[in-house]
Amino acid sequence: MYQVKLLGESFSFKDVKEVLAKANEEKSGDILAGIAATSALERVAAKQALAEMSLHDLRENPVVPYEDDEVTRLNQDGLNETSYNGIKDWTVARLREWLLSETTCVEDIRRVSRALSAEMVAAAAKLMTNLDLVYAASRIRVPAHCNTTIGLRGRLATRLQPNHTTDDVEGVTASVFEGLSYGCGDALIGLNPVNDTVAGVTEILRRFDEIKRRFEIPTQICVLGHITTQIEAVRKGAPCDMIFQSIAGSEKGNAAFGFSSEHIREAGALLARQGTGTGPNVLYFETGQGSELSSESHYGADQVTMEARCYAFARVFKPFMVNTVVGFIGPEYLYDGRQVIRAGLEDHFMGKLSGIPMGCDCCYTNHMMAEQNDLENLSMLLGQAGVNYILGIPTTDDVMLNYQSNAYHDVQAIRESLGLRPIAEFERWLEKMGIMENGKLTPRAGDPTIFG
């Protein structure tokens, strides 16, 4: 039992899970789940209780029991015990202050991150303002290497998403060339397929590989089918740099997605034998606040804490890319632009503090109380926070998934505004193609006929 007296009113929280839930910033998903604070005053009281809680308490009280859940077990068993013993008596407030202190070096943050459980990471995020989340994340860099290196300071990459309503290969190709002509695609050329079949995935992968080889593009390719479909396609000879899977923060949530950790290990081993990426990082994961509530696999925990557990799961497998699809699930979980911006900043911070190479699909669905300005605000804030990559799609409108994200040309505006560049190898390729010069797009940019 945790008790707080605030402004003459007493508040009681029965356990760590309730403190975490009620300390969360307002999210429509937590309200839908019936676990949110009922007033701003109760939220502040929960934050006070959380601030005074020890990291040891958080480790000993995971929101999903150890014996019931492999995500919990992977997280708990993977912590660095030496580092943990050095910080276990810290309060969450002390962890927050340490992360924000200018005297704390990046190497120490990376070392301590291996001692932080998902619940600790989520707790720190709940005590931070948006500016705190930007500043703390900007100090952390998590690079990874597949064919190129992502996540270095001064770089902002993009996943080029050329989705098509029928997976028509020529239509997809036209969209790829347009995106490349705007300087997109250094993180990944990656399509969400309409038809999750081995034949369909293989056809698109072969076209991506053909484009990559013909124009000698230093990047990665992937088709975001189900992990089992991709595994079978690679077994049958499809060229593939990375294998993708959406993940959740509990074993039950992952089962609802149709996979387990064994599938991920199988995918990594397969790519080591037959993949076209150089590695060592050859996996790609996507997440999003609220997915566990959708599949009734949240165990009464709030969506920020469950999202942090996704990152704890991801880091076990050393991926090349992870991104939150921050507004994709809809207003049931993130109601409006304010909640989307907050969630994007939380997710990015928690991912980097967990030690994974973190990106963000800054997006919303058309039935949300959000607009393109909200996404552009979030994209700029994430650029300042040092996000590894964002997405680029034609004219901000994904005609297959029916949601809004960043346009192909948005990323360059952010790069130039913040003094950022594409991944170094890709930038040199853009210069060779005449698309970029001295960090800026040339008059040839935006003209896909240069690939004719």
Order of alpha helices (4+ residues) and beta strands (2+ residues): beta-beta-alpha-alpha-alpha-alpha-alpha-alpha-alpha-alpha-alpha-alpha-beta-beta-beta-alpha-beta-alpha-beta-alpha-beta-alpha-alpha-beta-alpha-alpha-beta-alpha-beta-alpha-beta-beta-beta-alpha-alpha-beta-beta
